[in-house]
Amino acid sequence: MHSTLIVGRIQPQGQAEVAELFSAFDQTDMPHRMGTRRRELFCYRGLYFHLQDFDDEQGGQRILQARTDPRFIQISNDLKAYIEAYDPATWRSPTDAMATRFYHWEPLG
């Protein structure tokens, strides 16, 4: 399994709306198309964390391919009302907002 963590800023009181947008999106075939196994959303003091687990390391490539799907475009546009880039000066795509993993552990066997 491969995970990504996107960091952004969330509007105060925006959690319910963002959760609703992803709930509708995740009921389509889009998660399967992108290889998404699990999605979790967190917030802390105005920060937004979007943890996404994929079947394999190809998840990022599948997301790039899915970016032209009207449903992907729609949720991206809808989220703009609630989520903004952590650093707008450097943001061009979600990959510019991905945290870098610097430690990983899992049990053997």
N, C-alpha and C positions, 0 to 999 in steps of 0.2 A: 504494500500500500504506500502511496505517496501523498503527502499533505502540503497544502499551501496556506499561508496566512496573509490576508490582505488587511492593511491598517488604513483607516481613514478617520474622518470626523463626522459625528452624527448630530443632527439637529436635536435640541432638547425635545423630549416627548415624541421622538420619531420612531421609537422601537416597534410599536404596534403596527404602524403602517409598513415598515420595512419587513417585518415578519409576515404580514399579510401578502405582500408582493412576492416574497420568496415561497410562501406556502402555495400560492397559485402556480408559480413557475415550476415548482418541484412536483406538481401533480401532472405535468406534461411529460413527454418523452425526452425533454432536454437533458435532465440529469443523466439518463442512460446514454444518450448520444455523446455527452461529454465524459463519460466514464466516472461520474460522481457517485461515490459510495455513501457519503455523509456530508452534511453541511451543518455548521453550528455558527450562530451569530452571538457576539458578546459586545457589551459596551462598558466603558469605565471612564467616568469623569469627562464625558464628551468625546471619547475615542471610540471607534468602531473597529471590531475585529471579526473578520469573516474567515473562519476555518473551513477548509474544504478538503475532504479526503477522496482520493482517486484509486481506481483499481491498480494503476501502475504509473510509471513516470511519463506516460504519453498524455496525461490529463491536460497539461498546458497546451500541447499541440492540438488536442481535440477542441479546447476552448477557442483557440484561434480560428479553427475551421467553423465553429458554431457562431462566431461573431456576426456573420452575415444573415443569420436566421432572424426573421422579423420578431420572434418572441424574445430573443436575446437583445435585440436593439430596443424593443419596447421596455423590458425591465431595466435596462441600463438608463434609458431616458427617465423612467418613472423614479428610479432611485436618486436621481440628481436633486430632487426636492428635499431629500433627507440626508444624503451622504455627500460629503465633499472630500476632495483629496487631502491627505495629511499635509503635503507640501505642493500646493497648486503650481508653484514655479517650475517644478520638475516633472509633474504628472503628464504623461501622454497616453498611458494605457494602464490597466490593472497591474501589469508586471512592474510598473514603477512604484507601486505601493505594497509590494510583497516583502514581508519580513524575511530575513535571512536566518536559516536554522544554523545554530552553532553548537548544538549538542543533541544527541538522540540516544535513547536507551529503550530496549524492550527485552523481555525475558527470553531466554533460549528455550527451544523446544516447544 
